[in-house]
């Protein structure tokens, strides 16, 4: 579905987006954004989308110190599900 496994909002949005573009070829970014942005449901769900055209560098190394300095803590309810 393209949605992350534990996010019910994404599941709700992606199922409606897929219904909106079902059976149509996704030939370019403009087409994809149009189908996403025109997705609506009877219950009021509206989806907004925009294309970010930035260059993201690959192969960036994060040092052990940078990782240690991150403010990360396990969630109280399901600590083993954090990612």
C-alpha positions as CSV (number, residue, x, y, z in Angstrom):
1,X,0.0,0.0,0.0
2,X,3.0,2.4,0.4
3,X,1.9,3.2,4.0
4,X,4.1,2.7,7.0
5,X,3.1,-0.4,8.9
6,X,1.9,1.1,12.2
7,X,0.4,4.5,11.1
8,X,-3.4,4.2,10.7
9,X,-3.7,7.7,9.3
10,X,-1.4,6.8,6.4
11,X,-3.5,3.6,5.8
12,X,-6.6,5.7,5.7
13,X,-5.1,8.2,3.3
14,X,-3.4,5.7,1.0
15,X,-6.4,3.5,0.5
16,X,-8.4,6.5,-0.7
17,X,-5.6,7.8,-2.9
18,X,-5.3,4.3,-4.5
19,X,-9.1,4.3,-5.2
20,X,-8.7,7.8,-6.8
21,X,-6.0,6.7,-9.3
22,X,-7.1,3.1,-9.7
23,X,-6.4,1.7,-13.2
24,X,-4.8,4.9,-14.5
25,X,-1.1,5.2,-15.5
26,X,1.1,7.3,-13.2
27,X,3.3,8.7,-15.9
28,X,4.9,11.7,-14.2
29,X,5.1,13.6,-10.9
30,X,2.4,16.1,-12.0
31,X,-0.1,13.3,-12.6
32,X,0.7,11.6,-9.3
33,X,0.4,14.9,-7.4
34,X,-2.9,15.7,-9.1
35,X,-4.5,12.4,-8.1
36,X,-3.2,12.7,-4.5
37,X,-4.4,16.3,-4.2
38,X,-7.9,15.6,-5.6
39,X,-8.5,12.8,-3.2
40,X,-11.6,13.4,-1.0
41,X,-13.9,11.2,1.0
42,X,-17.5,11.6,2.1
43,X,-16.3,11.9,5.7
44,X,-14.2,14.9,4.9
45,X,-10.7,13.5,4.4
46,X,-8.7,15.8,2.1
47,X,-5.2,15.1,1.1
48,X,-2.6,17.7,0.3
49,X,0.6,17.0,-1.6
50,X,3.6,18.8,-3.0
51,X,6.8,17.8,-4.7
52,X,10.1,18.6,-2.9
53,X,12.9,18.9,-5.4
54,X,15.9,18.9,-3.2
55,X,19.1,17.0,-3.6
56,X,19.6,14.7,-0.6
57,X,23.2,13.5,-0.3
58,X,23.8,9.8,0.0
59,X,26.5,8.1,2.0
60,X,26.5,10.6,4.8
61,X,28.2,9.1,7.9
62,X,26.8,9.9,11.4
63,X,29.4,9.7,14.1
64,X,28.9,7.7,17.3
65,X,29.0,11.0,19.2
66,X,26.2,12.5,17.0
67,X,24.1,9.4,17.6
68,X,24.7,9.5,21.3
69,X,23.7,13.2,21.4
70,X,20.3,12.5,19.8
71,X,17.4,12.9,22.2
72,X,15.8,9.5,21.7
73,X,13.8,7.5,24.3
74,X,11.6,4.5,24.0
75,X,7.8,5.0,23.9
76,X,6.1,4.0,27.2
77,X,3.4,1.8,25.5
78,X,5.4,-0.2,23.0
79,X,9.1,0.6,23.4
80,X,10.1,-2.2,21.0
81,X,8.1,-0.6,18.1
82,X,10.2,2.6,17.9
83,X,12.0,3.2,14.7
